[in-house]
Amino acid sequence: MTADDTFSRLDDDDYPAYTMGRAAEMLGTTQGFLRAIGEHRLITPLRSEGGHRRYSRYQLRIAARARELVDQGTPIEAACRIIALEDQLEEAQRLNAEHRRSAARHTAAT
C-alpha cells in the first residue's frame, strides 16, 4: 500500500475507520446502541480480521440520525424504519431528478 492509497482513505466516507468504542464515543452513545441498530439492520459494520466491528463516516451519520430520533422518544425499531424510508425517499427523488434531466436533454435535442 502506498502513501497515496492511505491518504485517499481519509476522504472515503465508506472506509471502515472507526472501532465500535470510538464510534460510540464520537456519537455520545453506548456500544449497545450500535449493536442494536446493527441488529435492526440499519447499518452493517464491516469486521476487522480479528472480528471487531468497524464503522465508516457514512454509517456514523446514519447512527447519529437514529440516536436523534431515539433521544426524541422514538422506539429504536421505529427509528430504524424511519431512516430506511427517508433513505428510500431520497433515492427516489434523486432518480426522478435524473429522469427529468434526461427527458429535458432528449426534448432539447429533438
Long-range contacts (C-beta under 8 A, 24 or more apart in sequence): 12-56, 13-56, 13-57, 13-58, 14-56, 14-57, 14-58, 15-56, 15-57, 16-45, 16-46, 16-54, 16-55, 16-56, 16-59, 17-54, 17-55, 17-56, 17-57, 18-54, 18-55, 18-56, 18-57, 18-60, 19-52, 19-53, 19-54, 19-55, 20-45, 20-52, 20-53, 20-54, 20-55, 23-55, 23-59, 23-60, 23-63, 26-60, 27-60, 27-63, 27-64, 27-67, 28-67, 29-63, 29-67, 33-63, 33-66, 33-67, 33-70, 33-76, 34-63, 36-76, 37-62, 37-63, 37-66, 37-76, 37-80, 40-76, 40-77, 40-80, 41-80, 42-66, 42-80, 42-83, 42-84
